[in-house]
Amino acid sequence: MHEPIRLGIDLGGSKTEIIALHGSQELLRRRQATPRGDYPATLDTIAGMVEAAERQLGPCSSLGVGIPGTRSPDHGLIKNANSTWLIGQDLQGDLQRRLQRPVRLANDADCFALSEATDGAAGGAPSVFGAILGTGVGGGIVINGQLLAGPNGIAGEWGHNPLPARGTEDGPSMACYCGRRDCIETFLSGPGWAARSQLQLEAEQLVIAARNGQPKAQAALQRYIEQLARSLASVINLLDPHVIVLGGGLSNIDELYPGVVRHWQEHVFSDRVNTRLVRARHGDSSGVRGAAWLGAQTDV
């Protein structure tokens, strides 16, 4: 059977990227600046990239778009988007009318999880939790190769749960942009970790300082690892996934993998933890690759 060519778009806050996949083979990849704050220009950008790709490759079988937000299952409009000019817009409907074809949308963290569960670090695993550790903290769930969206469209949003087993050693209470306090994101995102360390260093600088033997930075890194272990243990207690894949900038910290596995046993309701913790195979490409794989989904 002829393998279809699938298009994927990753609509980011600063750049928009398109990819064409033939099976797992990349045929085309391009990116350009996202027109921030301008919804009509955003539609023009996506449509123009699709049309240019198909001029080169011919008609493609499907189009998926990963977005920094969620399409509401209730009214079809975009919600929870940090690219705020998308909020309240019928992005799926507008793109379908513009391009005269079906368009699938999913949250960018869902696209990351789908990519890694399809042909990435968790390829073929029955259940996968994809966790993003970057500017924010997001996640996605893939069961038997299919994304779990949920009736509210928020499956996998672990970053806006409270930090489990919070104690005084975790530091003072902090507000999250979502309106709640002490969300996991305020501890485990890059900006959250940097702010809580009180060392006037960015996340990357904290890691370098810790590796260079700076005691306060070392303590901050160990605290981060233990908080991540607690947070992922709560995911295991709820979902019991076969694989947890880490993505985002902080997933490149080598110390996380042995450290988290060493600590999460204390918090998982089992005598042994068989869940594998792995680093994303496709790195920054996972979001756009996952958007392309949306075309193979029966229900997102």
C-alpha positions in Angstrom: 0.0 0.0 0.0 1.3 3.4 -1.0 2.6 5.4 2.1 0.8 8.8 2.3 2.6 12.1 2.6 1.5 13.9 5.8 2.0 17.6 6.5 2.5 18.9 10.0 2.6 22.5 11.2 4.0 23.6 14.6 2.6 27.1 15.4 4.9 28.5 18.0 4.9 31.9 19.6 8.0 33.0 17.7 8.3 30.7 14.8 6.0 28.5 12.6 7.5 25.3 11.1 6.2 22.9 8.5 7.3 19.3 7.9 6.3 16.7 5.3 6.7 13.0 6.3 6.5 10.0 4.1 6.3 7.3 6.7 9.1 8.4 9.1 11.1 9.9 6.4 11.4 13.7 6.3 10.8 15.1 2.8 10.6 18.8 3.6 11.0 21.2 6.5 10.7 25.0 6.5 10.2 27.6 9.2 9.4 31.3 9.3 8.6 33.9 11.9 5.1 33.8 13.5 3.3 37.1 13.0 2.8 37.7 16.7 -0.5 39.4 17.7 -2.0 39.2 14.2 -4.5 36.4 13.7 -5.3 37.0 10.0 -1.6 37.1 9.2 -1.2 33.8 11.2 -3.8 32.2 8.9 -1.9 33.6 5.9 1.4 32.2 7.1 0.0 28.7 7.7 -1.9 28.6 4.4 1.1 30.0 2.5 3.4 27.3 3.9 1.0 24.5 3.0 0.5 25.8 -0.5 4.2 26.1 -1.0 4.9 22.6 0.2 2.3 21.1 -2.1 3.6 23.0 -5.1 6.9 21.1 -4.4 5.5 17.7 -3.4 2.0 17.5 -4.9 -1.2 17.1 -2.9 -0.6 15.6 0.6 -3.0 13.2 2.4 -3.4 15.1 5.7 -2.6 18.2 7.6 -2.2 18.5 11.4 -1.4 21.7 13.3 0.1 21.8 16.8 -0.8 24.9 18.8 0.2 26.5 22.1 -3.3 26.1 23.5 -6.4 23.9 23.1 -9.4 23.7 20.9 -12.5 23.7 23.2 -14.7 20.6 22.7 -17.6 22.7 23.7 -17.6 25.6 21.2 -14.6 24.8 19.0 -12.7 28.0 19.7 -9.2 28.2 21.0 -8.6 28.4 24.8 -5.6 28.3 27.2 -3.2 29.7 24.6 -0.2 31.7 25.6 -0.2 33.0 22.1 -3.1 35.1 23.2 -4.2 36.3 19.8 -5.5 32.8 19.1 -7.9 32.8 22.1 -11.5 32.8 21.0 -10.7 32.1 17.4 -12.1 29.3 15.2 -8.7 28.3 14.0 -9.7 24.9 12.8 -12.7 26.1 10.9 -10.9 29.1 9.4 -8.0 26.9 8.2 -10.4 24.3 6.7 -12.3 27.0 4.9 -9.1 28.6 3.6 -7.4 25.4 2.6 -10.6 23.4 1.5 -9.6 20.2 3.4 -9.9 18.7 6.9 -7.4 20.0 9.4 -6.6 18.4 12.8 -5.5 20.5 15.7 -3.8 19.4 18.9 -1.9 21.0 21.8 1.8 21.2 21.1 2.6 19.0 24.1 0.1 16.4 22.7 2.0 16.5 19.4 5.3 16.0 21.3 3.9 12.9 23.0 2.4 11.5 19.8 5.7 11.9 18.0 7.7 10.1 20.6 5.1 7.4 21.0 5.0 6.8 17.2 8.6 6.7 16.0 10.5 8.2 18.9 12.0 7.2 22.2 8.8 5.4 23.2 7.9 4.0 19.8 5.4 1.2 20.0 4.9 1.4 23.8 1.3 0.7 24.9 1.0 3.8 27.1 3.2 6.9 27.0 3.2 10.1 29.0 5.1 12.9 27.3 6.3 15.6 29.7 7.5 19.0 28.5 10.0 20.8 30.8 10.7 24.2 29.2 9.3 27.7 29.5 6.2 26.0 30.8 5.3 22.5 31.9 2.9 20.5 29.8 2.2 17.0 28.9 0.3 14.5 26.6 -1.0 11.0 26.9 -0.9 8.4 24.1 -2.6 5.0 24.6 -2.1 2.3 22.0 -0.9 4.9 19.5 -3.9 7.2 19.9 -3.9 10.6 21.7 -6.1 10.9 24.7 -7.8 14.3 24.5 -10.5 14.0 27.2 -13.9 15.7 27.3 -12.4 19.0 28.4 -9.5 18.8 26.0 -6.9 19.0 28.8 -5.6 15.4 29.2 -2.0 15.5 30.3 -2.0 19.0 31.8 0.0 17.9 34.9 1.8 21.3 35.1 -1.2 22.9 36.7 -1.7 20.5 39.5 -0.2 21.4 42.9 3.3 20.2 43.7 2.8 16.8 45.5 3.9 16.5 49.2 4.8 20.1 49.3 6.8 21.1 52.4 8.7 24.0 53.8 11.9 22.9 52.1 10.2 23.6 48.8 10.3 27.3 49.5 7.7 30.1 49.7 4.4 30.1 48.0 4.3 31.5 44.5 1.5 32.5 42.2 1.1 30.8 38.8 -0.1 32.7 35.7 -3.1 30.5 35.6 -4.4 32.1 38.8 -3.6 29.2 41.2 -0.6 29.0 43.5 2.3 26.5 43.7 1.5 24.7 40.5 4.1 22.2 39.4 4.9 24.6 36.6 6.1 27.2 39.1 8.7 24.7 40.3 9.7 22.7 37.3 9.6 25.2 34.3 12.9 26.9 33.5 11.7 30.4 34.7 10.0 28.9 37.8 13.1 27.0 38.8 15.4 30.0 38.2 13.1 32.3 40.3 12.8 29.8 43.2 16.6 29.2 43.3 17.1 32.9 44.2 20.6 32.8 42.7 20.0 35.3 39.9 20.8 32.7 37.3 18.9 31.3 34.4 18.2 27.5 34.3 21.1 26.8 31.9 23.5 28.8 34.1 22.2 27.0 37.2 23.2 23.6 35.7 26.6 24.9 34.8 27.2 26.3 38.2 26.1 23.0 39.8 28.5 21.0 37.7 31.3 23.5 38.6 30.7 22.7 42.3 28.8 25.8 43.4 27.1 24.5 46.6 23.8 26.6 46.3 23.4 25.6 42.7 24.1 22.0 43.5 21.4 22.1 46.2 19.0 23.8 43.8 19.6 21.1 41.2 19.1 18.3 43.7 15.9 19.9 44.9 14.6 20.2 41.3 15.4 16.5 40.7 13.5 15.5 43.8 10.5 17.7 43.0 10.4 16.3 39.5 10.5 12.8 40.9 7.5 13.6 43.2 5.6 15.1 40.4 6.1 12.2 38.0 5.4 9.7 40.7 1.9 11.2 40.9 1.5 10.6 37.2 2.6 7.0 37.6 0.2 6.5 40.5 -2.6 7.8 38.3 -1.8 6.5 34.8 0.9 3.8 35.3 2.4 4.5 31.9 4.9 2.1 30.3 7.2 5.0 29.3 7.6 8.7 30.4 9.4 10.8 27.8 10.9 14.1 28.8 11.2 17.0 26.3 11.8 20.7 26.4 15.1 22.5 27.2 15.4 21.1 30.7 15.1 17.5 29.5 18.8 17.9 28.3 20.0 17.9 31.9 21.7 14.5 32.1 21.5 14.4 35.9 17.7 14.1 35.8 17.4 10.6 34.5 19.3 8.6 37.2 18.3 11.1 39.9 14.5 11.0 39.3 14.5 7.2 39.0 16.4 7.0 42.3 13.8 9.3 44.1 10.5 8.4 42.6 10.3 4.9 44.2 9.7 6.7 47.5 6.4 8.2 46.1 5.0 5.5 43.8 2.4 3.1 45.3 4.3 -0.1 44.3 7.2 -2.2 45.5 8.9 -1.6 42.2 8.7 1.0 39.4 8.8 -0.6 36.0 8.0 2.7 34.1 10.9 3.8 31.9 12.1 7.4 31.9 13.7 8.4 28.7 14.8 11.5 26.8 13.0 12.5 23.6 14.6 11.1 20.4 13.5 13.9 18.1 14.2 16.8 20.4 12.9 20.1 19.1 11.5 18.3 16.1 9.0 16.3 18.0 6.3 18.9 18.0 6.1 19.4 14.3 6.6 15.6 13.6 3.7 14.9 16.0 1.5 17.4 14.1 2.2 15.5 11.0 1.2 12.2 12.7 -2.2 13.7 13.7 -3.4 12.7 10.2 -3.2 9.1 11.3 -5.4 9.6 14.4 -8.9 8.4 14.4 -10.0 10.9 17.1 -8.0 13.7 18.7 
